[in-house]
Amino acid sequence: MKHHFFVCTNRRPAHGPKPSCAGNGSEEVLFALRDERERRGLSVDIYITAAGCLGRCPTAGASIVVYPEGVWYTGVTVADVPELVEQHMVNGRVVERLRDSQLR
């Protein structure tokens, strides 16, 4: 395994006190990551797993943590997937604009 992406798919009530990644489209992000991984033939080296709450709870987009590096991304949307795949999955470079600034 080269990288393991954990995508928060936690769902909370729509009008609760905290946002939820599933309410922000994280399931679509998960499927888009998996589709792009397959399209590029990376399924042997890259794992992508749906996860429960990762505790970052962005107001938009999804939270993702990548191991073994321990890189945290927040606010990830489907539009970010091609860049995330190209930069992190393929080239091993962190996408700084998506990186959680509190967990650097």
Secondary structure, DSSP 4 states (H G I P E B T S, - for coil): --EEEEEE-----TTSSS--TGGGTHHHHHHHHHHHHHHTT-TTTEEEEEES--S---SSSEEEEEETTTEEEEEE-GGGHHHHIIIIIIT----GGGB-GGG-
